[in-house]
Amino acid sequence: MTDTFDVDALSMVVKNVLEEAGLRLYDINFNHISRTLRVFIDREREPITVKDCKEVSNLISRKLEGSDLDNFSYTLEVSSPGIERPLKRREHYEWALGKLVEIDVGDKKIRGYLRQCEGDGVVIGTESGEELIPYASIQKAKVAEEITYGKRR
């Protein structure tokens, strides 16, 4: 038995399972310490339900059972990326166009509406105008929940 597995190969298997189910892979990560495989799923027009997560978990487990990728024990968690989903890859930023985002660039946090995704960065509209933020300077980013009078919009 080995203590690691190929997350890229696993991602391809998971993507295929999700495509067959009409869903998409938002993100995947493996925590080597807790041995937890986290799969975040998404859908184009409808929210992800608990039922979706359960079905996908079962599909992934069946697909991996007995494969080369299932060579040691781990815990599988399947969920939605959530309302305040992290933005890590360009396709995440493209999905979030028009949404309120929070971007940490180290010395400051910028909160505004995502206006554009360009080759080397994103354009955020803030109260003081638009600002180009290079991808290389982004340490952490997420969609920010918009709350109006205590209720989500």
Backbone torsions as a table, in degrees:
resi	resn	phi	psi	omega
1	MET	NA	148.3	-179.3
2	THR	-114.0	162.5	-179.9
3	ASP	-98.8	-0.7	-179.1
4	THR	-135.6	163.8	171.0
5	PHE	-146.0	166.9	-174.6
6	ASP	-82.2	104.3	-178.0
7	VAL	-65.3	-33.4	178.6
8	ASP	-65.0	-44.3	177.9
9	ALA	-64.5	-40.7	178.4
10	LEU	-62.8	-40.9	178.7
11	SER	-58.3	-40.0	179.6
12	MET	-65.1	-42.0	177.9
13	VAL	-62.6	-46.6	-178.9
14	VAL	-64.0	-43.2	178.1
15	LYS	-57.4	-43.4	179.3
16	ASN	-63.2	-43.0	178.3
17	VAL	-61.0	-45.1	-178.1
18	LEU	-67.3	-40.5	178.5
19	GLU	-60.3	-41.5	178.1
20	GLU	-63.7	-28.9	180.0
21	ALA	-90.1	0.0	-179.8
22	GLY	78.1	24.3	-179.1
23	LEU	-121.4	176.1	176.1
24	ARG	-133.4	154.9	177.5
25	LEU	-83.6	119.5	177.4
26	TYR	-86.6	-45.2	179.6
27	ASP	-162.7	159.2	177.3
28	ILE	-146.9	138.3	174.6
29	ASN	-150.9	158.0	-179.4
30	PHE	-128.1	125.0	176.5
31	ASN	-94.5	112.2	-175.6
32	HIS	-69.3	-27.3	-178.7
33	ILE	-74.5	-50.5	-179.5
34	SER	-87.5	-7.3	-177.3
35	ARG	56.6	44.4	-179.0
36	THR	-110.6	124.1	175.4
37	LEU	-98.8	116.9	-179.6
38	ARG	-107.7	125.8	179.2
39	VAL	-119.3	121.2	179.6
40	PHE	-105.7	122.7	-175.4
41	ILE	-111.7	157.0	-177.6
42	ASP	-148.3	164.5	177.9
43	ARG	-137.7	150.6	-175.4
44	GLU	-60.4	-51.8	-169.2
45	ARG	-115.8	-21.3	-176.0
46	GLU	-116.6	153.6	177.2
47	PRO	-70.7	157.1	176.1
48	ILE	-80.6	136.5	179.8
49	THR	-106.7	166.9	175.3
50	VAL	-61.5	-37.6	178.2
51	LYS	-60.9	-42.1	177.0
52	ASP	-58.1	-46.7	-178.0
53	CYS	-62.1	-42.8	179.9
54	LYS	-64.0	-45.8	-179.9
55	GLU	-62.6	-43.6	-179.8
56	VAL	-66.0	-40.3	177.6
57	SER	-58.3	-45.3	178.4
58	ASN	-64.2	-42.5	179.6
59	LEU	-62.9	-44.9	-179.9
60	ILE	-64.6	-44.9	-179.8
61	SER	-59.4	-44.8	178.9
62	ARG	-64.4	-39.8	-178.7
63	LYS	-67.3	-37.6	-177.0
64	LEU	-82.0	-23.2	-177.0
65	GLU	-56.5	121.6	178.4
66	GLY	80.6	-1.4	179.5
67	SER	-84.5	171.4	176.8
68	ASP	-64.8	-21.2	-177.9
69	LEU	-84.5	-8.0	-177.8
70	ASP	-110.7	58.5	-173.2
71	ASN	-106.4	9.3	172.6
72	PHE	-160.6	166.7	-175.7
73	SER	-77.3	142.9	177.5
74	TYR	-157.9	166.0	176.0
75	THR	-106.7	131.1	179.1
76	LEU	-101.9	126.8	174.2
77	GLU	-121.2	127.1	178.1
78	VAL	-119.9	128.3	179.8
79	SER	-154.5	173.6	171.5
80	SER	-78.5	153.4	174.8
81	PRO	-69.7	-10.9	174.9
82	GLY	89.7	173.9	-179.1
83	ILE	-66.6	-47.8	179.6
84	GLU	-95.1	57.8	-175.1
85	ARG	-65.9	143.4	177.2
86	PRO	-70.4	149.1	176.6
87	LEU	-113.1	112.8	-175.9
88	LYS	-119.5	-37.9	-175.7
89	ARG	-116.1	162.1	-178.3
90	ARG	-53.3	-41.6	-179.1
91	GLU	-64.7	-27.0	175.1
92	HIS	-66.4	-44.7	179.0
93	TYR	-65.1	-40.3	179.2
94	GLU	-62.4	-40.0	177.4
95	TRP	-61.4	-36.3	-173.5
96	ALA	-85.9	4.8	178.9
97	LEU	-52.3	131.3	179.6
98	GLY	88.5	-9.4	-177.9
99	LYS	-93.9	157.0	174.8
100	LEU	-74.8	128.3	-178.4
101	VAL	-129.9	158.8	174.7
102	GLU	-123.1	124.4	-177.6
103	ILE	-123.5	127.1	178.7
104	ASP	-98.8	119.4	178.2
105	VAL	-111.4	22.0	177.5
106	GLY	97.5	-72.6	-177.5
107	ASP	-86.2	-10.7	177.8
108	LYS	-157.4	161.0	174.4
109	LYS	-111.4	134.3	-178.8
110	ILE	-112.9	128.2	-180.0
111	ARG	-120.5	125.5	-179.7
112	GLY	-177.3	-174.1	-178.1
113	TYR	-93.5	132.9	180.0
114	LEU	-73.8	114.5	-175.4
115	ARG	-96.6	-42.0	-175.9
116	GLN	-148.8	153.5	168.7
117	CYS	-115.4	118.0	-179.5
118	GLU	-108.9	176.8	-178.2
119	GLY	-54.7	-40.1	-175.2
120	ASP	-117.0	5.5	-179.9
121	GLY	-178.0	-171.2	179.9
122	VAL	-122.1	152.4	176.5
123	VAL	-107.3	124.8	-179.1
124	ILE	-113.7	130.4	175.0
125	GLY	-92.0	119.0	179.8
126	THR	-119.4	178.6	177.9
127	GLU	-60.7	-28.1	-178.2
128	SER	-95.4	6.9	178.3
129	GLY	122.8	-168.4	-179.7
130	GLU	-94.9	145.8	-177.2
131	GLU	-136.6	131.0	175.1
132	LEU	-87.6	125.5	179.1
133	ILE	-116.6	114.5	179.0
134	PRO	-65.1	140.3	177.7
135	TYR	-53.7	-38.0	-176.5
136	ALA	-63.0	-24.6	-178.4
137	SER	-92.4	-6.7	-178.5
138	ILE	-80.9	119.1	177.3
139	GLN	-90.4	-35.2	-179.1
140	LYS	-158.4	143.0	178.4
141	ALA	-148.2	149.9	178.4
142	LYS	-154.9	160.2	171.0
143	VAL	-75.7	134.8	-180.0
144	ALA	-98.7	136.0	178.7
145	GLU	-72.2	132.3	177.5
146	GLU	-93.8	124.2	-179.4
147	ILE	-121.4	126.9	177.0
148	THR	-122.0	119.3	-179.6
149	TYR	52.4	42.6	175.3
150	GLY	79.0	2.4	-179.9
151	LYS	-123.4	147.5	174.6
152	ARG	-69.5	146.3	176.2
153	ARG	-78.2	NA	NA
